[in-house]
Amino acid sequence: MMRHLIVLFTVAVAAAFAAGCRQVTPLPNPTVQGSLNQPVRIGVLLPLTGDDAEFGERTLRGIRLACDELNNGRGISDRRVELLIRDTKSSPLEARHQTEELSEQGIAGLVGPYSTNEALAIKPVVEALLIPTVIPLATNDEVTNGTRMIYRACFTDSQQGEAIAAYAWYWRKLLRMAILVNVDKQATYSRSVAQAAGKAFAELGGEVVHSVEFKGDKEEFVKKLQELVSYGPQAILVPGEPGNSGRVVKYIRELGYRGLLLGPESWDDPAFLRECGPRPGDCAFIGFYSDEFDLPEQHAFRKEFRRTNFIFPGSCEAQGYDALKLLAIGLSRAASVEDFNRNMLSIRNLPGAAALYTMKPGGGIDRTMFIKTIRPAATPTSEAEFRLGGSFNMSKIYQLKED
C-alpha cells in the first residue's frame, strides 16, 4: 500500500512539475502591463495608395468605427486603443517594411494587410517578432497555415471553393460544371479558387466537363469562351477580380449561354455590376457580408456606420470592423503567445458585423458564408442588384457530406 502511495505521489509531483515548466512565450508588448493611462497600440496595415487604395480606405473606415466603440467601452484590458495606421502602397515589400517599423513603435497587435501577396510578405516578420495579427480579407490558405500569430476574419480560398461546389451540387442539383481560369502570373486567387472548387465538385460526384485557361489576350479569350460553352456545362465558374469577372459574364451571355454562372467573393463589388450588364442572368457567388443577414449585431453595425460615415457599409468595412474586434478579444489580458491563442480559440459562434465566428487552431476559421444572387436591373438606365440567396457555416457543408 505504501509503495502504491509513493508511486501516486511521484506521478503527481511529475505532473505538477511538467505543468509548472510548460513553455510560455512572453509577448513583446503584453496588454496586461502598463499604466491604465497608456493606450494599447494597434498597428493598421492597409493599402491607402496604389491599385488597392479603394479597398484599403473602405476597410479602414470599419476599423475606425470598431476602435471608437472599444474606446467608448472598456478598450482592451481597460486601456484605450490607439491606432497606428500605415500605408502599404499596395506593395508587399512596403507591407513588410511597415510591419517592421510598427514593431519598433511598440504595437501590441496588428490588423491587416488587405491582399494575399501583402499578407504572405509580412507572415515571417509577424511570426519572428511575435505580433498577434488578424487578417481581414486575404483569403489564400497559406496566410494562416503553420502559424501561431495570425488569425483571419475571412474564410479561405479552399473554403469558398468547397462552398461553391456544395451550392451547385446540393442546392442546385447540378452534375456538370466548367471552369474558366486566369493563368496570368498575378492571378493566384483565380487559380486557387478554381482548383478548390473543381476538386470539391468532383469529390461530391459531379463532373468538371472542361477547364479553360486564358491570359489577357482578348481574341484568344473569346475563342476559349466559345470552346467552353460548346461543352454544354450546367454551370460555369468564373473566379477572378470584379471588373474582369463582370466582363466575362457579359461575354458568356452574348455567346448565348443561359446556364448558371458561379463566382467567388470578389464578385461582391460595384465594379462587377458595372461590367456585367443589366441582365446577367442566373448568377450566384460567395459573399463575406449581406445587409439582409438578420443578426442584431449586424443591424447595429450598419446603423452606426451609416450615422458616422453617411454611407452604407459593404464587405470591406464589415471585415475591417470585425478584424479589430476579434483582435481585441485575443489581446485581452494577454501576457504570452499562449494567452493570445487561448483567447482566440475561446471565440465560438461570436456574432459580428459580417458573420458568426468560430476560431480554430492554427489560424483556422468557421464563419458564416453567404450565397448571393443578382436581381436584373429594374429599368433600362439602372444596374442589376445583389440579393441574399442563403447563408451557412462551413460546418453545415461538412455535415451534408457526412449525411
Backbone torsions as a table, in degrees:
resi	resn	phi	psi	omega
1	MET	NA	-45.5	179.7
2	MET	-61.3	-40.4	179.8
3	ARG	-62.8	-39.6	179.6
4	HIS	-63.3	-41.4	179.4
5	LEU	-65.1	-39.3	179.3
6	ILE	-62.9	-41.8	178.3
7	VAL	-61.7	-46.3	179.5
8	LEU	-61.1	-41.9	179.7
9	PHE	-62.9	-42.1	-179.7
10	THR	-62.7	-43.6	178.8
11	VAL	-62.6	-44.1	-179.0
12	ALA	-63.2	-42.7	178.8
13	VAL	-63.7	-41.5	179.8
14	ALA	-63.3	-41.2	179.3
15	ALA	-65.0	-43.4	179.2
16	ALA	-64.2	-39.7	178.7
17	PHE	-64.1	-42.3	179.9
18	ALA	-63.2	-41.4	179.0
19	ALA	-64.0	-40.5	-179.6
20	GLY	-68.7	-26.9	-178.5
21	CYS	-96.9	5.7	180.0
22	ARG	-56.4	136.6	-174.7
23	GLN	-63.7	130.1	175.9
24	VAL	-125.1	129.0	-178.9
25	THR	-110.2	104.2	-177.1
26	PRO	-63.5	142.0	172.8
27	LEU	-77.3	144.4	179.6
28	PRO	-61.4	-34.7	-178.6
29	ASN	-132.5	71.9	-177.1
30	PRO	-65.6	143.8	-178.0
31	THR	-78.6	-11.0	-178.8
32	VAL	-81.9	-11.6	179.8
33	GLN	-104.2	165.0	178.1
34	GLY	97.0	156.1	178.8
35	SER	-67.4	149.8	175.9
36	LEU	-62.7	-18.7	178.1
37	ASN	-82.7	-10.8	178.5
38	GLN	-91.6	126.2	-178.1
39	PRO	-72.5	156.7	169.7
40	VAL	-85.0	118.4	-177.6
41	ARG	-86.8	126.4	178.5
42	ILE	-118.4	123.3	175.7
43	GLY	-76.5	140.1	174.5
44	VAL	-123.7	118.0	-173.1
45	LEU	-118.2	106.5	-175.0
46	LEU	-144.1	155.0	175.0
47	PRO	-78.8	105.4	-179.7
48	LEU	-102.0	-8.7	170.1
49	THR	-137.8	167.0	-179.5
50	GLY	91.6	-168.0	-172.2
51	ASP	-61.9	-33.0	-175.2
52	ASP	-100.8	16.2	-173.3
53	ALA	-58.1	-40.3	-178.8
54	GLU	-58.4	-43.2	-178.0
55	PHE	-72.0	-35.5	177.0
56	GLY	-64.4	-44.3	179.3
57	GLU	-62.9	-41.1	-180.0
58	ARG	-65.1	-43.6	179.3
59	THR	-63.2	-38.6	-179.4
60	LEU	-62.8	-36.1	178.6
61	ARG	-60.2	-41.5	177.7
62	GLY	-66.5	-39.7	178.7
63	ILE	-63.9	-42.7	179.5
64	ARG	-61.3	-41.3	179.1
65	LEU	-63.5	-43.5	178.1
66	ALA	-61.2	-39.5	178.9
67	CYS	-63.5	-43.8	178.2
68	ASP	-60.0	-41.9	-179.3
69	GLU	-67.7	-39.9	176.5
70	LEU	-61.5	-43.1	-177.9
71	ASN	-73.5	-22.0	173.5
72	ASN	-82.8	-7.6	176.2
73	GLY	-111.2	-123.6	-176.9
74	ARG	-105.8	9.5	178.4
75	GLY	62.0	-139.3	173.2
76	ILE	-119.7	120.4	-177.1
77	SER	54.1	40.9	178.7
78	ASP	63.9	21.1	176.9
79	ARG	-120.3	146.6	178.9
80	ARG	-64.9	156.4	179.6
81	VAL	-104.4	130.1	175.3
82	GLU	-116.6	124.6	179.0
83	LEU	-89.3	129.7	171.9
84	LEU	-108.3	99.9	-170.2
85	ILE	-93.0	128.7	-179.6
86	ARG	-130.1	143.6	-178.1
87	ASP	-93.8	123.5	176.1
88	THR	-80.5	-11.7	-176.4
89	LYS	58.2	26.8	-178.8
90	SER	59.3	31.1	-175.9
91	SER	-126.9	125.3	175.9
92	PRO	-57.3	-40.2	179.8
93	LEU	-63.9	-40.9	178.6
94	GLU	-68.5	-36.1	177.6
95	ALA	-60.8	-43.4	178.7
96	ARG	-64.1	-45.4	179.8
97	HIS	-60.0	-45.0	-177.7
98	GLN	-67.9	-32.3	176.0
99	THR	-63.0	-43.7	177.7
100	GLU	-63.0	-41.5	178.4
101	GLU	-63.7	-42.2	180.0
102	LEU	-64.2	-36.3	177.7
103	SER	-60.2	-39.5	179.0
104	GLU	-69.7	-19.7	177.4
105	GLN	-84.8	0.8	174.7
106	GLY	80.2	35.6	179.1
107	ILE	-72.1	145.8	176.3
108	ALA	-89.0	-21.0	-179.3
109	GLY	-165.0	174.4	-174.1
110	LEU	-139.6	136.9	169.6
111	VAL	-113.4	127.2	-179.7
112	GLY	118.5	-177.0	0.1
113	PRO	-84.3	-162.4	-174.4
114	TYR	-87.9	-53.4	-169.5
115	SER	-93.7	161.3	177.2
116	THR	-61.5	-44.7	-178.4
117	ASN	-61.1	-39.6	177.0
118	GLU	-68.4	-41.5	-178.9
119	ALA	-63.7	-41.3	178.3
120	LEU	-67.8	-30.7	179.4
121	ALA	-68.8	-35.6	-178.2
122	ILE	-88.8	-13.1	-173.8
123	LYS	-54.2	-50.8	180.0
124	PRO	-64.2	-30.5	178.9
125	VAL	-69.2	-46.4	179.6
126	VAL	-60.5	-41.9	-179.9
127	GLU	-67.2	-43.3	-176.8
128	ALA	-69.2	-37.9	-176.2
129	LEU	-93.4	2.0	176.8
130	LEU	56.8	56.7	178.9
131	ILE	-105.3	110.0	175.3
132	PRO	-58.8	128.6	-170.5
133	THR	-136.5	140.5	170.5
134	VAL	-124.5	124.4	-179.1
135	ILE	-91.9	124.8	-176.8
136	PRO	-80.5	-35.1	-166.6
137	LEU	-140.3	-9.6	-177.5
138	ALA	-77.1	113.1	-167.9
139	THR	-93.5	-10.3	-177.6
140	ASN	-58.7	134.0	-176.2
141	ASP	-58.5	-34.4	-174.4
142	GLU	-66.7	-17.5	-178.0
143	VAL	-59.2	-37.8	-177.8
144	THR	-113.3	-0.7	178.5
145	ASN	-66.3	129.4	175.5
146	GLY	68.7	27.7	-178.2
147	THR	-115.1	155.7	171.7
148	ARG	-122.3	0.4	-177.6
149	MET	-114.2	-9.6	-173.1
150	ILE	-120.0	128.8	169.8
151	TYR	-120.9	169.4	-178.7
152	ARG	-129.7	148.0	170.9
153	ALA	-93.0	-13.6	-177.0
154	CYS	-101.8	158.9	171.0
155	PHE	-78.4	177.1	-175.8
156	THR	-102.1	169.6	174.8
157	ASP	-60.3	-42.7	-178.3
158	SER	-67.6	-35.5	177.8
159	GLN	-65.1	-43.6	179.6
160	GLN	-71.9	-28.7	172.6
161	GLY	-62.6	-43.5	177.0
162	GLU	-63.8	-39.4	-179.1
163	ALA	-66.9	-40.9	177.2
164	ILE	-60.5	-46.3	179.8
165	ALA	-62.6	-42.9	-179.6
166	ALA	-64.4	-39.8	178.2
167	TYR	-61.7	-45.7	-179.9
168	ALA	-64.0	-39.3	-174.3
169	TRP	-82.6	-52.1	-174.3
170	TYR	-82.7	-45.3	-173.7
171	TRP	-83.3	-42.1	-175.8
172	ARG	-99.6	-6.9	176.6
173	LYS	57.7	39.6	-178.3
174	LEU	-92.9	151.0	-177.5
175	LEU	-114.1	-22.9	-173.0
176	ARG	-129.3	128.8	-179.6
177	MET	-131.2	147.5	170.5
178	ALA	-119.0	156.9	-175.2
179	ILE	-132.2	134.0	176.9
180	LEU	-109.7	121.2	-171.8
181	VAL	-122.9	128.2	173.9
182	ASN	-82.9	121.4	-177.9
183	VAL	-105.1	15.6	171.7
184	ASP	-56.3	149.4	-173.3
185	LYS	-55.2	-38.2	-176.1
186	GLN	-85.4	-3.1	-172.9
187	ALA	-89.5	47.3	179.9
188	THR	-63.4	-33.8	179.5
189	TYR	-60.0	-49.9	-179.4
190	SER	-58.1	-45.0	-176.7
191	ARG	-67.9	-42.3	-176.0
192	SER	-70.1	-38.7	177.0
193	VAL	-66.4	-43.4	-179.9
194	ALA	-61.3	-44.4	-179.4
195	GLN	-62.9	-44.5	-178.6
196	ALA	-65.8	-42.8	-179.0
197	ALA	-66.3	-44.1	179.7
198	GLY	-62.3	-43.4	178.9
199	LYS	-63.8	-45.2	-178.2
200	ALA	-65.2	-39.9	-179.2
201	PHE	-65.6	-41.3	178.4
202	ALA	-65.4	-39.4	179.5
203	GLU	-65.4	-30.1	177.9
204	LEU	-75.1	-18.8	-178.9
205	GLY	119.5	-2.7	179.2
206	GLY	-81.1	171.2	-179.5
207	GLU	-121.8	126.7	171.1
208	VAL	-86.0	100.7	-170.8
209	VAL	-73.6	-26.0	179.9
210	HIS	-164.9	144.5	175.4
211	SER	-131.3	125.6	-176.3
212	VAL	-114.5	130.0	175.0
213	GLU	-103.3	141.4	-179.8
214	PHE	-144.5	161.2	172.0
215	LYS	-116.8	-162.5	-171.3
216	GLY	-74.6	-12.3	-176.2
217	ASP	-65.4	120.3	-173.4
218	LYS	-66.8	-43.3	-177.9
219	GLU	-62.9	-45.0	177.5
220	GLU	-62.7	-39.6	-177.9
221	PHE	-61.2	-46.7	-179.3
222	VAL	-62.1	-41.2	178.3
223	LYS	-61.2	-41.8	-177.9
224	LYS	-72.1	-31.5	173.8
225	LEU	-62.8	-44.3	178.2
226	GLN	-60.2	-40.8	177.6
227	GLU	-62.1	-43.6	-178.6
228	LEU	-62.1	-47.2	-177.9
229	VAL	-64.0	-30.8	-177.3
230	SER	-64.5	-19.2	179.0
231	TYR	-79.2	-6.4	176.5
232	GLY	63.2	43.4	178.9
233	PRO	-71.0	151.8	175.7
234	GLN	-78.0	-22.6	177.8
235	ALA	-147.2	149.7	175.2
236	ILE	-126.0	126.7	176.6
237	LEU	-90.2	128.6	-179.7
238	VAL	-123.5	81.3	179.5
239	PRO	-84.6	128.1	179.6
240	GLY	174.3	-178.2	-179.6
241	GLU	-70.5	156.5	-168.3
242	PRO	-58.7	-50.2	-177.7
243	GLY	-62.9	-46.3	179.9
244	ASN	-63.6	-42.7	179.7
245	SER	-63.9	-39.4	177.7
246	GLY	-60.5	-42.4	178.5
247	ARG	-65.7	-38.7	178.1
248	VAL	-62.8	-44.2	178.2
249	VAL	-58.5	-43.1	179.7
250	LYS	-63.9	-43.9	178.6
251	TYR	-60.7	-44.5	-178.2
252	ILE	-61.7	-41.1	179.0
253	ARG	-67.4	-36.0	178.4
254	GLU	-66.4	-24.5	176.2
255	LEU	-79.3	-4.2	176.6
256	GLY	96.2	3.5	179.9
257	TYR	-73.1	132.2	-176.6
258	ARG	-119.5	5.8	-179.6
259	GLY	-77.5	-173.6	-178.7
260	LEU	-74.9	133.8	172.5
261	LEU	-109.4	130.8	-174.6
262	LEU	-116.0	147.9	179.0
263	GLY	-148.1	167.3	176.4
264	PRO	-89.8	-170.8	-175.0
265	GLU	-64.9	-19.3	-178.9
266	SER	-64.0	-21.1	177.6
267	TRP	-64.6	-23.9	-172.8
268	ASP	-77.0	68.2	-174.2
269	ASP	-154.9	143.1	179.1
270	PRO	-55.3	-30.1	-179.9
271	ALA	-61.4	-34.3	177.7
272	PHE	-64.3	-46.5	-178.5
273	LEU	-65.0	-34.2	179.0
274	ARG	-65.6	-31.3	-173.6
275	GLU	-97.0	-24.6	-171.5
276	CYS	-80.0	-13.4	-179.8
277	GLY	92.5	166.9	-174.5
278	PRO	-71.8	-21.2	-177.5
279	ARG	-133.3	78.0	-177.0
280	PRO	-76.0	-5.2	178.4
281	GLY	80.4	-156.2	-175.5
282	ASP	-76.1	105.1	-178.4
283	CYS	-131.5	147.1	174.2
284	ALA	-148.5	144.5	-179.2
285	PHE	-151.0	163.4	178.5
286	ILE	-83.3	142.0	179.0
287	GLY	-132.9	152.4	174.7
288	PHE	-80.3	-30.3	-164.4
289	TYR	-147.7	144.9	173.1
290	SER	-144.5	130.2	177.9
291	ASP	-74.7	-2.9	175.2
292	GLU	-95.2	-1.5	179.9
293	PHE	-69.6	121.8	-171.9
294	ASP	-87.0	76.4	179.4
295	LEU	-128.5	126.9	-177.3
296	PRO	-55.5	-40.3	-179.6
297	GLU	-64.8	-35.1	178.5
298	GLN	-68.7	-41.9	178.4
299	HIS	-62.7	-41.5	179.7
300	ALA	-64.5	-42.4	177.3
301	PHE	-60.7	-48.3	-178.0
302	ARG	-59.9	-43.6	-179.1
303	LYS	-64.5	-46.3	-177.7
304	GLU	-70.0	-37.8	177.9
305	PHE	-63.3	-42.8	178.6
306	ARG	-62.4	-39.6	-178.5
307	ARG	-66.6	-37.7	-174.0
308	THR	-92.3	-23.8	-175.9
309	ASN	-115.0	-9.2	176.9
310	PHE	65.8	15.4	172.8
311	ILE	-139.6	162.4	176.2
312	PHE	-85.3	148.0	-178.2
313	PRO	-81.6	163.6	172.6
314	GLY	-128.0	-159.9	-174.3
315	SER	-66.0	-39.7	-179.8
316	CYS	-61.5	-45.8	-178.5
317	GLU	-63.5	-43.9	-178.8
318	ALA	-67.6	-40.0	-179.8
319	GLN	-67.6	-38.2	176.3
320	GLY	-64.4	-43.4	178.3
321	TYR	-58.8	-50.5	-177.0
322	ASP	-67.5	-34.7	-179.5
323	ALA	-60.2	-44.4	179.2
324	LEU	-69.0	-39.7	178.7
325	LYS	-62.9	-39.8	177.8
326	LEU	-66.7	-41.7	178.0
327	LEU	-62.7	-38.5	179.2
328	ALA	-60.2	-38.8	176.3
329	ILE	-64.9	-44.5	-179.3
330	GLY	-62.1	-34.3	-176.5
331	LEU	-87.5	-10.6	-175.4
332	SER	-60.2	118.1	179.8
333	ARG	55.1	29.8	-176.5
334	ALA	-92.9	120.2	176.8
335	ALA	-105.6	-14.9	-174.7
336	SER	-140.5	166.7	174.2
337	VAL	-59.2	-38.7	-179.7
338	GLU	-64.3	-39.7	176.1
339	ASP	-61.5	-44.8	-179.6
340	PHE	-59.0	-48.4	-180.0
341	ASN	-65.1	-38.4	178.5
342	ARG	-63.6	-42.1	178.4
343	ASN	-63.6	-44.0	-179.2
344	MET	-64.1	-40.3	-178.2
345	LEU	-75.0	-8.4	174.0
346	SER	-79.0	-9.3	-177.4
347	ILE	-77.7	112.2	-178.2
348	ARG	-133.0	117.0	179.4
349	ASN	50.7	42.5	180.0
350	LEU	-78.5	123.9	178.4
351	PRO	-77.8	133.8	177.5
352	GLY	-129.2	-166.1	179.6
353	ALA	-70.4	-32.3	-175.1
354	ALA	-107.5	-26.3	-166.7
355	ALA	-164.0	174.7	163.8
356	LEU	-95.1	130.3	-171.9
357	TYR	-115.6	135.2	168.3
358	THR	-131.4	122.3	-179.2
359	MET	-91.6	147.0	-178.3
360	LYS	-127.2	160.7	-178.3
361	PRO	-57.6	151.3	177.6
362	GLY	69.0	26.3	178.3
363	GLY	80.8	9.7	179.1
364	GLY	-72.8	163.6	-178.0
365	ILE	-150.7	143.8	167.6
366	ASP	-123.8	112.8	-174.4
367	ARG	-141.6	166.0	179.6
368	THR	-62.5	136.3	172.9
369	MET	-122.3	146.1	-177.4
370	PHE	-114.2	138.3	166.8
371	ILE	-97.5	119.6	-179.2
372	LYS	-115.9	143.2	177.8
373	THR	-118.6	-178.9	-174.7
374	ILE	-125.5	125.9	175.9
375	ARG	-90.1	129.5	-179.6
376	PRO	-59.6	157.2	178.8
377	ALA	-59.5	139.6	-177.6
378	ALA	-77.3	-28.3	-178.8
379	THR	-134.4	162.9	179.6
380	PRO	-61.4	-22.4	-177.3
381	THR	-100.0	-2.5	-178.3
382	SER	-101.6	173.2	179.1
383	GLU	-103.4	162.4	170.7
384	ALA	-63.7	165.3	-177.2
385	GLU	-132.0	149.8	174.1
386	PHE	-81.0	150.3	172.7
387	ARG	-147.0	156.6	-177.6
388	LEU	-81.4	127.0	177.4
389	GLY	-100.8	-24.2	-179.8
390	GLY	170.6	168.1	178.6
391	SER	-144.0	151.1	-179.6
392	PHE	-166.4	160.9	171.2
393	ASN	-97.8	160.5	178.1
394	MET	-59.1	-32.3	179.0
395	SER	-59.5	-29.8	177.6
396	LYS	-66.0	-41.2	178.9
397	ILE	-65.1	-42.5	178.9
398	TYR	-64.0	-34.1	177.1
399	GLN	-67.0	-40.7	177.4
400	LEU	-60.8	-39.8	178.9
401	LYS	-63.4	-40.8	-178.8
402	GLU	-68.5	-35.1	-179.9
403	ASP	-72.8	NA	NA
